[in-house]
Amino acid sequence: MRFSRKAARWALLISVFVPFLMLLLIGTALADVPRASLKYKRDLIRTARYVWGLDAPIAVLAAQIQQESAWNKNARSIYASGLTQFTPLTADWISKMHPHDLGEAAPLSPRWALRAQSIYMRQLYRSTDAASECDGMWMALWKYNGGAGWVRRDQRLAKKNGADVRVALEVEPYNAGRAPAFFKENRDYPRKILLRWQPRYAVWGGVIECQTK
């Protein structure tokens, strides 16, 4: 009889504690991301899976938006605008490349920006010959930030010096001619997205694991 009372107390404790713990964990996860991101979470996941498939790198794309605009749909800089900070030239180019999916360029439209980001990042990722999933995404992010042409030039320089151009960290030190400030921004870009911001969005799914020395 004593055992059954003890078991009943434990059952009661668990029934109260477990839901509380779950709410606490959910609340903590939500607290780690900006409130503004929750407005676009569903659209981002749906769009990413439509473009990439069920294994879409959702956490990476969310982290990229965090870095680009902090989820401000009206964000503007000297060069770019919108959630995903497309430049006018890139916005027009990607729209012409994918007229059925994107129509006219509209970087200040969140729906357009999310779809264009997924399409462009998938295109950059798939065109990258890399040693691993992390290396591929790392270099795709370099391309998004600074242009694919610069990444190719950096790779050629790295290759001349004996580096493995399929490994992002072996290419990282080589600058084929960019100004120091632009080069530093480009090299920091994937580090901020994959290492700093991505863990905050891990609960959204589609994490790409990266380990650096």
Residue pairs with C-beta under 8 A, 6 or more apart in sequence:
29 203
30 38
32 200
33 62
33 66
33 200
33 201
34 66
34 70
34 71
36 70
36 71
36 72
37 62
37 65
37 66
37 71
37 201
39 71
40 65
40 71
40 83
40 110
40 114
41 62
41 204
43 110
43 111
43 114
44 58
44 61
44 62
44 65
44 114
44 204
45 56
45 58
45 204
45 205
47 114
47 115
47 118
48 56
48 57
48 58
48 61
48 118
48 206
49 56
49 58
50 118
51 115
51 118
51 119
51 122
52 118
52 122
55 206
56 118
56 206
57 121
57 137
57 206
57 207
57 208
58 201
58 204
58 205
58 206
59 198
59 201
59 202
59 204
59 205
59 206
59 207
59 208
60 121
60 137
60 193
60 194
60 198
60 206
60 207
60 208
61 117
61 118
61 121
61 206
62 197
62 198
62 201
62 204
63 193
63 194
63 196
63 197
63 198
63 200
63 201
64 84
64 117
64 121
64 141
64 144
64 193
64 197
65 71
65 83
65 84
65 117
66 193
66 197
66 200
66 201
67 189
67 192
67 193
67 197
68 75
68 80
68 83
68 84
68 85
69 75
69 82
69 83
69 84
69 85
71 83
72 83
73 82
73 83
73 108
73 110
73 113
74 81
74 82
74 108
75 81
75 82
75 83
75 85
77 85
79 85
79 87
80 86
80 87
80 107
81 107
81 108
82 107
82 108
82 109
82 110
82 113
83 110
83 113
83 114
83 117
84 107
84 113
84 114
84 116
84 117
85 107
86 94
86 105
86 107
86 113
86 116
88 105
88 107
90 120
91 105
91 106
91 107
91 116
92 105
94 102
94 105
94 116
94 119
94 120
95 102
95 103
95 104
95 105
95 116
98 119
101 115
101 119
102 112
102 115
102 116
102 119
103 112
105 112
106 112
106 113
107 113
107 116
120 144
121 140
121 144
124 140
124 143
124 144
124 148
125 136
125 137
125 140
127 148
128 135
128 136
128 139
128 140
128 143
129 165
129 166
130 136
130 138
130 139
130 166
130 167
130 168
131 164
131 166
131 167
133 208
133 209
134 168
134 194
134 208
134 209
134 210
134 211
135 166
135 167
135 168
137 190
137 194
137 208
137 210
138 168
138 190
138 194
138 210
139 151
139 168
139 171
139 190
141 189
141 190
141 193
141 194
142 150
142 151
142 168
142 186
142 187
142 189
142 190
143 151
144 189
145 185
145 186
145 189
146 178
146 182
146 185
146 186
146 189
150 176
150 178
150 186
151 171
153 176
153 177
154 171
154 174
154 175
154 176
155 165
155 171
155 174
156 176
157 174
157 175
157 176
158 165
158 170
158 171
158 173
158 174
159 165
161 174
163 170
163 171
163 174
164 170
165 171
168 190
169 212
169 213
172 187
175 183
178 186
191 212
194 208
194 210
195 210
195 212
198 207
198 208
